[in-house]
């Protein structure tokens, strides 16, 4: 997070908007796929299609 590669994404989910609206927190952390190597000491890309 200090390097700006991962960011906190606070959010509110609205349920039953047309009847009795209720909010639900859905906070999560996000990272761009290009920044994934910053999370690990080593990393392998594996082709699961078998091509």
Buried (B, 14 or more C-beta within 10 A) or exposed (E): EEEEBBEEEEEEEEEEEEEEEEEEEEEEEEEEEEBEEEEEEEEEEEEEEEE
